[in-house]
């Protein structure tokens, strides 16, 4: 699912990573579109509004989407259906419920308090699932039991909320929670390959429960986030939940944010350089280069990552020509864009679009 590295939750920036690690299977777009149709919504419009071509989504090939597109699709569904449970339960979960829970969870003392609060909150709010925090020996687990598992036919609800119960508490304590294992009570699905991108651990299928299992000592970890940082976090949701948490190094995060801001305001990266970024961050270009090297990345790698994410998104919009996309990304000509795209994904942009 979710899996992709993020440009802001920060690329979960490693220029050597494959396209697959930075993207999300179109399986999830098809599943949400199906749920939308089932509940009387305009699934085609939801896809278009998220920057997705309905024809590509419905095709049976291996196309993938960016985390930004998937986040836009999730948000569109939540708002249209007023249902954070993605149409996979008997009764919907009204949009805004998670935010209400999070605003209380940020005041917990430690991770144990967070998981206990999540359990109590949803126990009061819904009968569609039950959440339980367990502890025994060196292990702790957070278990989820669905009241009507037959409604979650593609396991979308299970996958998304297990991901959420892992990433949001990890963000609260300022670190990725190392998982011992993930357990689910169903056979490996056809899209099971995605699980290695969703969860940083082995996933065990056909188990007696659905649970995240981790080191018990982590429950004592104190929270590092505040109400102010939570406000910014929720403003960027669900993107921050469908990209690997990027507890990014300081300067990597700042440069990534700056590059995305440039795309939003200037619509090109032509005039963006190490020098302009350094000026924006109030350091010398020499200092910025040294800091990025210490954080095991480079300005060009970060710039390429931003371009790559946007290229994938724009190529899913068939009304745009390769020349227009090349210009939008700040390349000197379409040939330069094609060479870079092939270097990133091992396939020319025209072939990617045709496939």
N, C-alpha and C positions, 0 to 999 in steps of 0.2 A: 504494500500500500504505500506506504508512506514511509516515504521511506527515504525519499530523495533528499539530497543535500540541499540546504537552503541558502539563498543569497543573503538574507539579512542575518535565523535559528539554524542560522549561520551555516554555511555550507559545511551538515552532518556528514582549506581549499586544497584540494589535492588534484592537480591537473592530470594525474595519471589514472584516476578512477574512470571506470567505464560509464557509458551512457546509462546503462541499466541501473547503476547505483545512484544516479542523479535523477531518476524518473520513476513514474508510477504506471503500473499496468493499466491498460484501457479497460480491463475487466471490471474495475471499480466504477468507471463511468457508465458502463453498460448496466451494472447492477443498480445504480442509483436511478438511471433513466427508466428502468423497468419498474422500480418502486414508485417513481413519479407517475407513470402511466396508470399503474394500479390504483393510485389515489386520486385520479382525475386531473392531474397537473399536465401542463404542456412540456413534456420532456424534451422536445426538440428545442424549444426556446431556452430552457435551462442550459442545455449544452452550448448553444450559440452564445448565450450571455457569458459563459465561462471560457469563451475563446476556443471551443471545440467544434470540429466539423462532424455533424451527426452521421454522415456517410462513413467516416473513418472510425467512429466509435462503434457503429454496428457491424463493421467488417470483422471477419473471423481471423484476422492476421495478428501479428505481434506488435502493433503500434503501441506507443507509450505516450504519456502526457507529463507535463511539468508539474511540480508541486503547486505552483501558483494556479494552474488551471484546475487542479483537483480541489484546492482550497476554495476557489471561486464557485465551483460546482456544489460543494458541501454547503457553503453559505447561502447560495441560491436556493437549494432545497430546503434548508432550515427555515428561511424566511417565507418561502412560498407555501410550505406545508405546515409551518409552525410546529416542527417536529425534529428534535435533536436525536431521536432514536432511529432516524433514517427509514421510517416506514417498515421496520422489521419487528414491530411489537403490536400487540392488540390495541393498546392505548398509546397515544403519542406522548413524547416528552417535550413540553412547550419550550420554544426558543428563548433562551435567557436563563434556563434552569442551571446549567453548568456554571455560568458567571456568578449566580447567586451563591452557589456552593463554594466557589473559589474565593469569593470575598470574605467568607468566614474561615476557610481553611488556612489562609495566609496568616492568621493569628494563632495557629497551633504552635506548640512549643518545639516539637520535633516531628520526624517522619512518622513515628507511631501515632501521634496525635492527628496527623493528616489523614492517614488511612482509616482511623477510627471515625473521624468526622465524615469522610466520604461515605462510609457505611451507614452511619446514623442518618445522614441527610437524605440519601436515596431511599432508605427504609421508610422514612416519613412521607416521601414524595410519591413513590410509585410501588406497585406490586408486580411490575414486569420483570424484575430481577432482584436478587439478594446478593449483598456483598459481605464478605467475612474476612477479617484479619486473623490469621492463626500463627502461633509460635510454638516451636518444639525443638529442643536441642539447639543446634547451631543454625537452624533454618527458620525463616518466616515465609508466609505466603499470603497473597491476597486473592481470594477465591470469588468467582462470580457464578451464580446459578440462574439460568433463564427459566422463567415460569412457562413460557411457550416456545421452546427451542425449535419447534417445527416451522415457526414463522421466519426464522433466520436461516433461510434455505441456502444462501450463498455464504453464510458466516460473516456477512458484512458487519453486523452489530458486534459480534464477538471480537472480531479482529480490531475494529476501530476502538472499542472501549478498553480492551486489554492494552492497546497502544497508549490510550489516554491515561489509564491508571499507572502506566509505567513512566511516561514522559512528563506529565504535569507534576507529580510529586518529586521527580528528579530535578525539575526546574526549581521547585521551591527550596530544595536543599543545595542547589548550585552545582550539581554533579549528576552524571549519568549513572543510574542505579545498575550495577553489574547484576545480571540475572544468572542464577544457577541453572534454571531451566524454565521453559514455558510448557504448560500442560493444557491440552484441549481434549474434549470427549467425543471427537468425531474423526473419521478416517482422513488421511491426507487428501485435500481437494485438488482439482486439476490445476489451480493457480498456486499450489503449495510452494513453488519456487520463490514466490514473493516473500515468504515468511523469513527468509534469511536476510532480507532487506528491512523488514519491520522490526524484528527482535534481535538483540545482540546476544543470542544464546541458542542452544539446541531447543527445538520444539518437538515435544512428544505427543503423538496422536493416539486416539482411542484410549485415553486415560479416564479414570473414574471422575475427574473433575476438570474445571476450567480454572487455571490459576497461574499467577506469576510467583516464582519461588526465588528467594534471594537470601543473602546473609542476614541473620537476625540482628547482628550488631548495628546494621544500618538504620534500624528503627530509632536509635538514639541520636542520629544526626540532626543538628539544629537547623531551623530554616534561616536562609540568608536573604530571602526576598521580602519586600515590604508592600504596603498598599499602593504606593506610588509605582513601583516596578510592575505590580500586578495589573494596574490600569493599562500600562503600555503593552503588557503581554496579551491582555484580552483584546485590545484594539487590533492586534496582529493575528488573532485567532480567526479561523482555524489553521492558517498557514504555519504557525509555530508548532502545531501538533502533528502536521503531516510531513514534516521535514525532520531529519535526525537532529536532536538537540545539539546545538553547536556551541558548547561552552567555549566559544572562540577566544583565542588570545586577543588581547586588547587592541593592537593596531590592525590585525586582520579584520576584526569586526568593524572598526572605524572606517577602514578603506572600502570594505564591501558596502557598507551603508552609504558612503559618499558616492560610489559608482552608481548605485541604484538611484540615488537622488538625482544624479546627473542625467540618467536616462529619462526620468520622469519630468525633468524641467527643461532639458535641452534637446531631448529626443535623438541624441547622437553621442557617441563617445569620441568623436573626431578630435576635439580640443582638450580631452582629458589626458593628463600626463602625470608622471611621478611628481613633477614640480608643482602642478596645480593642486594635486592631492595634499602634498606636504604643506603648501600655503594654507589650505583649508583647515588642516589639522594643527597648524601653528608650530610646525617643526621644520627643520631643514630637510631637503631631499636626501642628503647623506644619512641623517638620523633615521628617516623613515625607511630607507633601503636596509639599513642595519637592523632595525627592529623587525621588519618583515622576514629578513634572513634568519634571525633568532627564532622566529615563530614558524620556520620551515616552510615559507611560501615566498612569493614575489609579487610585485605590482602587476606584472604581465599575466601571471597565473590567475590572479583575482579578476583582472579585466577580461581574460578569456572565459572565465567561469560565468561572469555576468552576460557576456555575449552569447555563450553557448545556451544558457537557460532561455534567453530571449529568442534566439534563433529557432529553438525547438517550438516555442510558443507561436512564433510568426509563421513557421512552415505549416502549422495546422490551420492556417487561415488561407484557403485556396484563392481568394480574391487578390492576394498580394503576389507580385512577381518576384523572382529571385533577385532581380536588379533592385527592386524597392526594398527588399529585406536587407540586401547588402548595404544600401545607402543608410537605412535606419540603424544598422549596427556600426556604422562608421568605417566601413572598408573602402579602399580606394576604388575598387571595381568588383563586379560579380565574381571574376576569376579568383581574386584574393580571398573572397568569402568562401568560395567553394573549396579552395585548398585548406583553409583553416577548419572548415566543417568536417572535411574528410579526415583531417588529423585528429580532431576531437572524437569522432564517432566511427571512423573507418568506413564511411559511406558518403558519397557526394550528396549534397542537398537535394538535387533533382531526383536521384534514385530513392532517397529517403521519402520524399513526397509521393513518388509514383508507387512505392511499395505499400 
